[in-house]
């Protein structure tokens, strides 16, 4: 379920990423970062980086 919400965010709703979703995204990214990932997971990590960066830029 969270993955579907994040995919929707990656498509164009980045401004609506809540602080809680931001922190959950960072945690999920860290979990993936610390293990061998599949191509699909690497693509997901790319999406997460975009979301994280957009959130951080809008909350500086």
Z-matrix of the N, CA and C atoms (Angstrom, degrees):
N
C 1 1.440
C 2 1.522 1 110.89
N 3 1.331 2 117.45 1 -47.88
C 4 1.456 3 120.36 2 179.51
C 5 1.519 4 110.16 3 -61.08
N 6 1.334 5 116.84 4 -37.69
C 7 1.457 6 120.36 5 179.83
C 8 1.520 7 110.70 6 -61.74
N 9 1.328 8 118.21 7 -40.42
C 10 1.460 9 121.25 8 177.92
C 11 1.519 10 110.82 9 -63.51
N 12 1.341 11 117.43 10 -40.66
C 13 1.457 12 120.84 11 177.74
C 14 1.516 13 110.22 12 -62.99
N 15 1.320 14 117.66 13 -40.73
C 16 1.452 15 121.19 14 -179.25
C 17 1.521 16 110.73 15 -68.14
N 18 1.332 17 117.56 16 -38.40
C 19 1.452 18 119.84 17 177.52
C 20 1.517 19 110.64 18 -62.60
N 21 1.313 20 117.88 19 -40.50
C 22 1.460 21 121.26 20 176.77
C 23 1.519 22 109.59 21 -62.07
N 24 1.315 23 116.91 22 -40.03
C 25 1.460 24 120.85 23 178.88
C 26 1.512 25 111.16 24 -64.16
N 27 1.310 26 117.07 25 -39.47
C 28 1.452 27 120.69 26 -178.81
C 29 1.517 28 111.68 27 -66.15
N 30 1.304 29 117.03 28 -25.97
C 31 1.459 30 120.75 29 -177.57
C 32 1.520 31 112.36 30 -76.02
N 33 1.315 32 118.87 31 -28.35
C 34 1.451 33 117.34 32 179.59
C 35 1.505 34 115.87 33 167.67
N 36 1.313 35 117.82 34 6.94
C 37 1.453 36 120.14 35 -178.35
C 38 1.523 37 110.58 36 -111.26
N 39 1.324 38 116.87 37 36.08
C 40 1.455 39 121.98 38 -176.10
C 41 1.525 40 111.16 39 -60.10
N 42 1.318 41 118.27 40 -36.53
C 43 1.456 42 121.41 41 -178.18
C 44 1.519 43 112.33 42 -62.44
N 45 1.319 44 117.38 43 -22.02
C 46 1.450 45 120.94 44 -176.47
C 47 1.528 46 112.98 45 -92.07
N 48 1.313 47 117.41 46 5.70
C 49 1.456 48 120.98 47 179.29
C 50 1.527 49 108.25 48 -66.84
N 51 1.309 50 116.18 49 116.84
C 52 1.463 51 119.99 50 -178.85
C 53 1.526 52 109.70 51 -77.63
N 54 1.314 53 115.07 52 164.93
C 55 1.459 54 119.53 53 179.12
C 56 1.527 55 110.86 54 -62.82
N 57 1.317 56 117.24 55 -37.15
C 58 1.469 57 120.54 56 178.07
C 59 1.526 58 110.07 57 -64.44
N 60 1.333 59 117.56 58 -45.61
C 61 1.462 60 120.87 59 178.35
C 62 1.525 61 110.31 60 -62.18
N 63 1.327 62 116.31 61 -37.89
C 64 1.463 63 120.87 62 177.63
C 65 1.531 64 110.12 63 -58.42
N 66 1.322 65 116.91 64 -50.43
C 67 1.463 66 120.58 65 -178.51
C 68 1.529 67 111.53 66 -64.74
N 69 1.316 68 117.42 67 -38.88
C 70 1.469 69 120.46 68 176.66
C 71 1.525 70 111.13 69 -64.42
N 72 1.314 71 116.68 70 -38.15
C 73 1.462 72 121.46 71 178.20
C 74 1.521 73 110.42 72 -64.58
N 75 1.325 74 116.87 73 -43.39
C 76 1.465 75 120.93 74 178.44
C 77 1.528 76 110.54 75 -61.73
N 78 1.324 77 117.33 76 -43.42
C 79 1.470 78 121.22 77 179.16
C 80 1.528 79 110.21 78 -62.88
N 81 1.327 80 116.39 79 -46.49
C 82 1.471 81 119.61 80 179.55
C 83 1.524 82 110.97 81 -61.85
N 84 1.335 83 116.74 82 -41.74
C 85 1.457 84 120.66 83 178.38
C 86 1.531 85 110.34 84 -60.63
N 87 1.328 86 116.84 85 -44.97
C 88 1.465 87 120.88 86 179.65
C 89 1.525 88 111.72 87 -60.86
N 90 1.320 89 116.53 88 -39.70
C 91 1.470 90 120.36 89 178.15
C 92 1.526 91 110.06 90 -62.21
N 93 1.323 92 116.31 91 -46.22
C 94 1.464 93 119.99 92 179.57
C 95 1.529 94 111.37 93 -66.74
N 96 1.316 95 116.91 94 -37.62
C 97 1.462 96 122.16 95 -178.04
C 98 1.532 97 111.24 96 -59.96
N 99 1.323 98 115.93 97 -33.70
C 100 1.462 99 121.13 98 -173.46
C 101 1.524 100 114.14 99 -90.24
N 102 1.316 101 117.65 100 16.65
C 103 1.464 102 119.50 101 177.07
C 104 1.524 103 109.57 102 -148.34
N 105 1.300 104 115.28 103 167.97
C 106 1.463 105 120.53 104 176.82
C 107 1.524 106 108.04 105 -69.00
N 108 1.322 107 116.93 106 132.67
C 109 1.463 108 120.99 107 -175.50
C 110 1.521 109 111.64 108 -116.56
N 111 1.323 110 114.03 109 154.94
C 112 1.461 111 120.83 110 174.87
C 113 1.529 112 108.67 111 -82.63
N 114 1.306 113 116.32 112 170.81
C 115 1.459 114 121.13 113 176.60
C 116 1.522 115 110.69 114 -60.54
N 117 1.316 116 116.76 115 -39.94
C 118 1.467 117 120.97 116 178.67
C 119 1.531 118 110.64 117 -63.90
N 120 1.320 119 116.77 118 -42.35
C 121 1.465 120 120.03 119 178.93
C 122 1.526 121 111.37 120 -66.99
N 123 1.318 122 117.34 121 -36.54
C 124 1.461 123 120.89 122 177.31
C 125 1.522 124 110.58 123 -63.89
N 126 1.323 125 116.38 124 -39.69
C 127 1.462 126 120.68 125 176.08
C 128 1.521 127 110.47 126 -63.77
N 129 1.311 128 116.03 127 -42.27
C 130 1.469 129 120.94 128 177.07
C 131 1.524 130 110.70 129 -61.56
N 132 1.318 131 116.98 130 -40.23
C 133 1.461 132 120.92 131 178.19
C 134 1.527 133 110.67 132 -62.95
N 135 1.323 134 117.39 133 -38.68
C 136 1.469 135 120.64 134 176.09
C 137 1.523 136 110.63 135 -60.11
N 138 1.337 137 116.36 136 -43.52
C 139 1.470 138 120.57 137 177.17
C 140 1.524 139 110.86 138 -62.46
N 141 1.323 140 115.94 139 -41.84
C 142 1.466 141 119.86 140 -179.38
C 143 1.525 142 111.20 141 -64.49
N 144 1.323 143 117.40 142 -39.24
C 145 1.467 144 120.45 143 178.10
C 146 1.521 145 110.14 144 -60.36
N 147 1.323 146 116.89 145 -43.11
C 148 1.474 147 120.34 146 178.44
C 149 1.526 148 110.76 147 -61.51
N 150 1.328 149 116.96 148 -43.58
C 151 1.464 150 120.75 149 178.99
C 152 1.526 151 111.68 150 -64.66
N 153 1.311 152 116.22 151 -44.54
C 154 1.466 153 120.79 152 -179.81
C 155 1.522 154 110.15 153 -62.14
N 156 1.327 155 116.64 154 -47.40
C 157 1.465 156 120.38 155 179.86
C 158 1.520 157 111.74 156 -61.70
N 159 1.322 158 117.06 157 -43.29
C 160 1.464 159 120.68 158 -179.88
C 161 1.525 160 110.71 159 -63.47
N 162 1.323 161 116.81 160 -42.03
C 163 1.468 162 120.29 161 179.20
C 164 1.520 163 110.05 162 -63.48
N 165 1.332 164 116.57 163 -46.62
C 166 1.463 165 120.34 164 -177.91
C 167 1.523 166 111.38 165 -64.47
N 168 1.325 167 117.71 166 -39.09
C 169 1.467 168 120.68 167 178.23
C 170 1.522 169 111.92 168 -65.55
N 171 1.317 170 116.94 169 -35.26
C 172 1.463 171 120.02 170 -177.57
C 173 1.527 172 112.60 171 -82.99
N 174 1.324 173 117.30 172 -9.30
C 175 1.467 174 120.51 173 -178.17
C 176 1.526 175 112.38 174 -119.81
N 177 1.305 176 116.96 175 27.39
C 178 1.479 177 120.36 176 179.25
C 179 1.507 178 111.59 177 -84.94
